[in-house]
């Protein structure tokens, strides 16, 4: 920027009025170094402002000068604070506070660890509780079936393929719902599944697949397809997913 | 201005840098009225104004090393200290800026008729100064005496910032013509 441009831009007035930003101030200061005519212009502006202020002067009370002169005369030169020896008591206090600090750090650390342990134990207990709760819920479901007043029990006894096998059917007289307790069936071989059949009018009708692959599931009473009527129930071992008509060996059977 | 030419400005600055108390007394005698006038524009309370004036001069004495002649006139530096201390004091006393503005507005609009007129009579301001256009006078006073930023003036007078800047310059040019 040329000196004339700076002068006509109005920035010098801004500066003289104390309104310039830090950036503008730095800029004006740099220009003043560079251009004597900028410095002269600023000086003229400031002088006119100064004269303006003098025209509006209000003489203060004479006591003010006295107070100020006393205050500046009375102000001692900044002196360095003398180094005072620390008394023995304070040394002990300082040492004690350091010991307390370290003790506190140790306790904080040890309590923090204990807290972490407790949190882990708590999380483990929660998991156990959830497992137990789900077991209880499953048992309650089982009990509800057994205790149902419409429930009619059919014992299915072991046949040739597995003489020790047994199963129980709970047939709800009112709704025709069928539940099976398959907990006394031998574990189904891999790739095979037990299938329930209802014998209706002398013919086997698909009653659904029994879940035995998931560990634990077979020990619960499972809901099967409903039968309005049936003469007997039987369970055969079929390929996974079952067959439309029984192909495999019959394990248990019982008449209604 | 009836300065007793005891010190030139350069000599005065040099002496004050040496913490010369008689130079400081000279500074006070010459500038206290003008600085007090600035404070009195912002503060109604005469006693409070004199407290601020006292604080201002003590600050000038203590911080004199910060004044740099290359950056402007001594008086301009002192005005900045005065204005900032006054504004800080008003703020610490709970004057909200908004309140101050509305009061100022009142003061500015009544400037010519009442307070301004009596001031002129009592202090004996040169007749020329009263010839300064009122809108220019308002601009200079808001900035110089009340420490308003140009943005604040722009809002206060409902005038675009660019206009504030150019008018400010015109105002000072006119002021300069009158002062010489």
Interface residues (C-beta under 8 A of the other chain):
Chain A: X8 X10 X13 X14 X15 X16 X17 X18 X19 X29 X32 X33 X42 X43 X44 X45 X46 X47 X48 X49 X50 X51 X52 X53 X54 X55 X56 X57 X58 X59 X60 X61 X64 X65 X67 X68 X69 X71 X72 X73 X75
Chain B: X1 X21 X24 X25 X28 X29 X32 X33 X34 X35 X36 X37 X38 X40 X41 X49 X50 X53 X54 X57 X58 X61 X62 X70 X71 X72 X73 X75 X76 X79 X80 X83 X119 X123 X125 X126 X129 X140 X143 X144 X147 X149 X150 X165 X166 X168 X169 X172 X175 X176 X179 X180
